[in-house]
Amino acid sequence: MDMIRKFMKYYKPYKLIFFTDMACALTASGIDLMFPVLVRDILNRLQTQAAAASGTIIKIGILMFALYIIQYFCNYYITSWGHIMGARMEYDMRNKLFTHLQKLSFTYFDNNKTGQIMSRIVNDLLDIAELAHHGPEEIFISVTKILGAFIILLTINVKLTLITFAFLPVMTWFSFYYNDKMRAVFTRNKEKIADVNAQLEDSIAGVRVVQSFSNEGIEVEKFKKGNKLFLATKEDSYEYMGRFYSGVTLFEGLIYVSAAIIGALFIGSGSINAADLVAYLLFINTFLAPIRTILHFTEQFQRGMTGFLRYEEILAINPDIEDKEDAVDINDFNKDIVFEDVSFKYSSGDYVLRNISLTINKGETIALVGQSGGGKTTLCSLIPRFYDVTEGSIKIDGKDIRDIKLDSLRKKIGIVQQDVYLFAGSIMENIRYGKPDASDEEIIEASKNANAHEFIMAFENGYNTYVGERGVKLSGGQKQRISIARAFLKNPPVLILDEATSSLDNQSEKIVQQSLEKLSDSRTTLVIAHRLSTIKNADKILVLTDNGIEEEGSHDELLTKNGIYAALYNTQFAEISESVD
């Protein structure tokens, strides 16, 4: 009931459509109830005054035609605008869900597969839209018809009605029993199709890896396994649906047979006349049709409510990271970024960072080096609050970043990563992502600063060139320079370079490194470096290990110490010498 109350709130913006729809439903169901009454009246007139009844019968016929024309317009509104209302509610829910997902922290996306999230946004809400339209309307029509028909049946013959409908309690118990069974299996259906979507998304996204290892057969088998599990739940659902619908049909048949046989016996005893029995049998159909509708509707209800429950599950997840009520904007970055005894661990696992104390002055370039898994990327991710510190604090110009509005904080920080993400669209659109209101001239200027303008103009469509999904039509160096152009356009005072050149060939690295040096000029920059030759000129180099910051100093100072940094540098230098030889 709590879920139903939450669901009903989504009708609020469409109250006019909803109540008009209900009024049309009431009118249409009332006309259906009048049909057997008018037929009974015609039959009774023919029995008692056949010769004089023709004029009255014609008038009743004209009335019936008029009523069904009215019903036509009511059904048109119910079918068209009722569905439009459901589609608009689906639109509202999908917008709300997507907006909520944008607020969730990286932790949620670390723990949930993309395909499963997509299934909740797309598949689950399709069933909700149908429920939104058909739910209140079909229940309202059905209840109106059931009550109206039952009252009329009692007025025709009380004894026949009570005997005939002795089957109803058993039919009701039967319906509730299988209703519970179907709810459980529909939940499993949605879970399994979400798994199939996740497998599909994973395989398609990694198709180049799949084909490079000739592992198409493995992916097919993995997909078949998930698809087979989904098929099994579908078969279970159809098994229960078969029992449910065949059982309902059986009870309907028993009611019809009982009414016909007992009614015929009552005619023989004079308890009912033939005209009343014909009308009675017509009314049984009017009575059973809405019951059939409600019982069949249970399948749609279970599908829709299962989807709504899964929808509400995501909305109930509070973002790990959000603005405090008294959070403030930060207008400028004037002094420093300070880590005060910062420790961090992910929701499950050991500490990644321990007791980090660090001051990054405005305009400084700080390089982070160390073995993989040492916490370099994690440390940088704490500054824009992609994750919150577990212990300690990070301050910008003396203000704890948890007291700064997220939007204001992140606008001050630009990030260039090793794994560049480009959206499916044009080069122009991807660069403009750094500043959505930027002019074409600003984008071109940013591209020139990133050494990207020349290769962009070499394409047939220039800045309107389609980059493909994830920028697949561009080389690694080209994607990286577009990412740098995006950062130039954003023009942030703080810059994070996360191994931005480690995956490039020497020629591309040289060009990209020039662009990065130009981008870093006059900015506070944190560089996560794999190739130590790129950070010789950093103001300060930090060596991170599991124990925290093990070494700190300039390139020359750290070489003189002959410690961890010197060992890393000498190893890389030896590898380079060997490759040259």
N, C-alpha and C positions, 0 to 999 in steps of 0.2 A: 504493500500500500504506500510505503514511503517513496518507492520508485515511481509509482503511478502519479503521486502528487508532484514529484519533480518533473515528470514528463508533461503533465498538464500545464505547467508554467510556460512551456514553449508555444502554447496557443495564444497567449496574451496579446502579441502584436497583431493577431489575425482574428480578433473577436467578431468583427462584422461578418467576415466570410464564414466563421464557425457557426454563429447563430443563424445566419441565413441558410447555411447547409442543414442545420438541425430542423429549421422550419420546413424546408423542402422535404426532408426525410419524413417528418410527421405528416405532411400533406400526402406524400406518395404512399405511405403505409396506410393512412386512413382510406384512401381510394381503393387499395387492395382489399381492405376489410368490407367496403361497401358492395363490392362485386357479388359475393355470395348472398348478401342480404337482398339485393335487387333481383337476383335470379330466383331466390325463394319466393319473393313477392310476385314475380311473373308466373311461376308455377302454381301458386295458390290462386291467383286470379283466373288462370285457365281452368282450374278444377271447379271453381265455384261459379264463375260467370264468363264462360268461354266466348259467348257470342258478343258480349259488350266490352271485352277486354282489349281488343286490338288497338284502340286509340290510346289507352293507358300504356300498353306495352311499347308503342311507338315513342311516347313521351319518355318512358324509362330508358329506351334505347338511345334517344338523343342525349339524355342526361349522362348515360354511360360513356358515349363518345366524347362529350364535353369534359368529363372527368379525366378520361385517359389523355386528352390533349393537354390538360393541366399537368397531369403526371409526367408527360413527355418533357415539359419545360423544367419540372422539378428534378427529374432524373438527369437532364442535361447539366443542370447546375451542380448536382451532387457529383457527377462523374468528372466534369471539367474543372470547376473551381475547387472541389474537394481535393482533387489530385494536385492542383496548383498550390493549395495551402500546404499539403504534405511536402511538396518539393521545396517550397520556401522554408519550411521548418528544417528540412534536411540541410538546406543551404546555410541556415543560421547555425545549426549544430556543427557542421563541418568547419565553418569559419571559427567558431568558438573553440573547437578542439585544436585546430591548427595554430590559432593564436596562443592557446595554452601550451602547446608543445614548444613553441618558440621561446617560452619563458623557462622551460625546464633546463636544468644544468647538464653539463657533460656527463655526469654520473648516470643519469637516466638513459642516455643514448649509449653509454658504455655497456649497460646491462641489458639492453633490448635490441633485438634485430630489426633492421630497417623494414623488411618485408612484413613483419608482424605489426609494426606501427602503421604501415600503409594499409594493411587489411582492416584495421580499426577505423581508419579515416574513410575508406572507400566502401568495402563490402558490408560492414556492420550497419552503416548509416543508410544503405539502400533499403534494408528491411525496416528500419525505423520510419522511413518516409511512407511506406505502405501502411504501417500501423497507425501513423499520425492521421492519415486520411480515413482509413476504413474503421479504425477502432471505435471512436465515439459514435460515428454515424451508424454502423451496422448494429452495435449494441442498442442504440436508441430505437432504430427501426424495428429490430427484432423484439425488444421488450414491449413496444407499443402493439405490435401484431399479436404477440403471444397473449398479452392481457386482454386485448380487445376480442380476439377469437375465442378465448376461454370463457369470457363472460357471455358471449353470444351462444356458444355451445351449451352453456348451462341453461340459458333461456329456452333453447330448443328442447332439451331433454336432460334433466339433472342426473337421473339414474344411469343413462347410457354414458354420460360424460365421466362419472365417477368410476364406472366399471372399466371403461376404455383406458383411462389414464392411470390405472393402477401400475402400469409399466414404467411410468415416469421416474419414480424414486430409484429404481434399479438402473435405468438409463443414465440418470444423473451421476450415480456412484461410479458406473462404468466410465463415464466421460472424465470425471476428476482423476480416476486411477491412471488412465492413459495420458492424461494431460501432464501429470508429474513425470511420467516416463519420457514423454517427448521433450519436455523442458531440459532434462538432463542430457539427452542425446543431441539436441540442437546446440547446447553449450559446447559439447565435444566437437561438433561439426565446425564451429567457428574457430576453435583452437587449432584444429587440424588444417583447415584451409589457410590460417595464418602461418602455420609452419610451412605449408607448400609455397606460399608467397615469399617467405623468407629464403627458402632454398632456391627458388626461381631467381630472386633478386641477386643472391650471392653468386649463382652460377653465371648469370648474364654479365654482372659487373666484372667477374674474373675470367671472362671467356678467353682473353689472350693468354693468361696463364694456363688455363685448361688445355688450349690447343697447342701451346708450346711444349707441354709435357705429354701430348697425345693421350690425355686422360678424359676424353669425351665419354668413354664407356663408364668410367667411375661416376661421373656426374649424372649420367642417365640412370644408373643404378640407384644413386642417392635420391634422385627425384622420384623414381618409381616407388621406392620404399615409403617416402612421405605421402605420395599420391595414393598408395595402397592403403595406408592407415586412414586417410581421408575417406576413401571408398568404403572402408569397413564401417566407419561411423555413419556414412550415408545409407548403407544397407540396413544398419540397425534402425535408423530413423524411418526408412520406408517399411520395415517390418512392423514397427509400432503403428505407423500411419495406416497400414493395411488392416491391422486388427481393429484399430479405432474406427475407421470409416465403414468397414464391413459390419462391425457391431452396431454402429448407429443405424445403418440401413436395415439390419435385422429388426431392431426395436421399432423402427418406423413401419416396417411391413406387418409386424405383430399388432400394432395399433390399428392400422388400416383393416386388417382381416377381422380383428375383434369387433371393430365398429360396424363393418358390413354384415357379419354373421349375426351379432346381437341385435343390430338395427332391423335386420330382416325378421328375426323372431319377434321383435317388438311390434312390427307391422301386423304380424299375424294375430297378436294379442290386442291390437288396437291402441297400443301405448304411443305410437308415432305414425304419421301418415307418410306416404311416398315422397311428397314434395319436401317435407322436413328432413327426411333421411338423405335426399340428394343434396340439399343445402348443408346438412350436417357433414357429409363426406367432403364437400367442397371446403368447408371451414376447417376440417381436420388438415387438409393440405395447407390452408392458410396458417394454421397453427404450427404444423410440423416444419414448414419451409424456413421460418426464422430460427427454430431450434436447430435445424440442420445448418443454417448459416452461422449460428453462434458456435456450434460444435466444430464446424470446419474452420471457423475463424480462430479457434484455439491454436492451430498450427501457426498461423500468421502472427498471432499474439505472442506465442513463445519465441518465434524467430525475432520479432521486433524488440521484445523486452530483453531477450538475451543480448542483442546488439546494444540496447540502451544501457544495460548493466555494465557491459564492457566499455562503453563510452564514458559512463560515470566513473568507472575505475580510474581512468586516466585523469579526468578532471579533479578527482579527489587527491591526486598526487601533488603535494605542495612543492614548489621549486626549492631546491636546497639553498639556492642563492637568490636573494631578492632584496629590494631596497627596504631600509628601515623607514619607519613613519617620518622620522625627522632627518632623513638623509638630505644632503645638500649638493648643489652643483659645484664643480671645480672649474673655475674660469681659465686659469693659467697654471703652468708648471714653472715655478720660479727658483726652486732650491735643490731638493734632493728626494730620492726614494730610499727609505730606510727599512731594512728587515731587522726586527727586534726579536731575537731568540725564537725564530720560526721553526716549527716542526710540522710535518704533514704526513698523513697516511690516507690511502684510499679506504672506502667503506669496509672493504674486507682485505686484510693483508697487513704486513709490517710497515713500519715507518720508512718512507722514501727519503725524507729530509729530516735532519735532527739539528736543533739548536743553531740555526743559521742566523748570524748577525752580520749585516752588510750595509754599507752606505754607498749609494750611487749618486754622485753629484751631477747637477745639470750640465749637459754638454759632454759628459764623459762617455767613452766607449769601453764597456766591460765585456770581456770574453770569458765564456764558461767552457771548460774542457774537462775531460775525464772519460772513463770507460762507459759503454752503453749501460743504461739502467742506473746511472749514478744520480739522477734527479735533475739534470740540466733543464730539460723541457718542462718538467713539473714546476721547477722554481720560477721559470718565466710565466707559466700559466697561472701562477698565483697573483701576479701583478694586475691583470685585467679581471681577476676574480672568476676565471673559468672554474676554479675550485677555491674553496675557502681554507685558510690555514687551520690546522688542527689545534696548534698551540702558538702563542706569540702573536705578533701583529706586523703588518706592513703599512708604512705611512708615506704619504706624499705631501711634501711641504708641511710636515708635522701633523697631518690629519689622517686618521686611520681610514684605509680605503673602504672599510665596511660602513663608514659614515658618509660615504660619497655615493651619489646616484650612479647606478650601473651604466646608464647611457652616457652620462657625463664623463665617467672614468674611461670607458672604452673608446670614446671619441678622441681621447688624448693619446691613444696607443695604436701604432701600426704594426702589423705582423707580416713577415715574409717567411713562408715555410718551405721546407724541402719538398713536401708533397703538395704541389700547387693544385688548388681546386678552381676550375673554371666552369661556369654554368653554361648549359647548352644555349647558344645564342651567338651574337656577333662579337667581334673584338671590341667594338665601341661600347656595347652593353656591359661587357665584363670589366672594362677599365672604369666606366662610369659608376660601377658599384662602390668605388671608393668615395664618391661624392655624387649622390643621385641627382642633384640639381646643377651639375657642372655643364658648362657649354662645350660645344665641339672643339672650340679653340683651346680651352683648358685641357681637354683630353689629349689633343695633339701635342701640346706643350709638355704634358706629363710623359707622353710616349717618347718624345725627343730626349728628355732627361734620363729616361730608362734605356736609351739606346734601342728603342723598339720601333721607332717611326719608319726607319729605312726598310726593315723586313716586312712591316705591315703594308707599306705602299707597293711592295713587290707583288703582293697578291692581286689577283684580277679585280676583286671587289674591295680592296683596301680595308678600311676600318669596318666595313659591312660584311667582311668575311665570316662565314659560319664556322665556329671552332669545333663543333661536334660535342657529344656528351663527355664531360670532364676534360674538354680540350684535346680530344684524341687526334684531331687533325693537325696539331702543332707539335713541334719538337719540344724536348725538355727545356732547352735554352730559351725558346720563344715563349713558352708558357711562363717561365720564370720572369722574363722581362715584362710581360703583361702584368704579372703580379706586382712587380716593382713599380710599374707605371700607376697601378691602382693605389699603391702606398704613397707615391708622389702626389697623386690627386687628393688623397685624404689629408696630407700634410700634417702629420701628428708630431708633437714635440718629443714623444717617446717611441723608440723603434725596437722591435724584437726580430732578430734574424736567426731563424731556427734551421741551422745547417743548410742554408739556402743554395749552396753551390756543390754540395757533396756528391750529388748524383749526375753531375754534368761532365762532359768531356773537357779536355784542357782548353780548347779554343772557346767553347761556350762559357766555361768558367771564367776565363779572362775577361770576356765582354760583360758578363753578369757581375763580376767582382768590381769592375769599373763603375757600373751602374749603382751597385750597393754602396760604394765609397762616396759617390756623389749624393746618394740618398741619406747617408749617415751624417753628412757634413752639418755641423751646428745642431745636431739632435743628440739626445741622451739615448745611447744605443747599447743593447745587450745582444751579444753575438754568441750563439751556440756553434762551436766550430769542431769539425772533424779533421779538416786539413789545417794543420797548425800554421802552415806558411801564410795563411790568409789573415792571421791575427797578430802578426809581429808588431804592428803599430798601435795596438790597443793600449789605452791608458793603464788598464789593469787587467790581469788574467787571473781567474780563479780556477783552481783545480778541485773539482768535486769528487768525493768518494762516498762510500757508505757511512763514513765517520763525519761527513760534513765538508767544510772548506779546509782541505789539507794544506794547500799552498796558495799564496797570494802575492802578486807583484807584476812588474813589467816583464816582457819577453827576456830581456838581457838579465834581469835580476834572477829570474827563475832558472835560466840556464846556469848561472853562476852557482846557485844552490845545489845543482846536480841531484835533484830529487825526482819526484814523479813526473813533473812536466818535462824535465830534461830527458828522462828515459823515453817518454812518449815521442818527443821531438826527434831524438836521435834514431829511434826505431823507424819513424816515417821517413827521415832523411836517408837512412840506409836502404829502405824499400824503393825510394825514388831513384837512388843511385844504381841499384840493381836493375831496375826497369830500363834505365837509360843505357846501361851497359848491354 
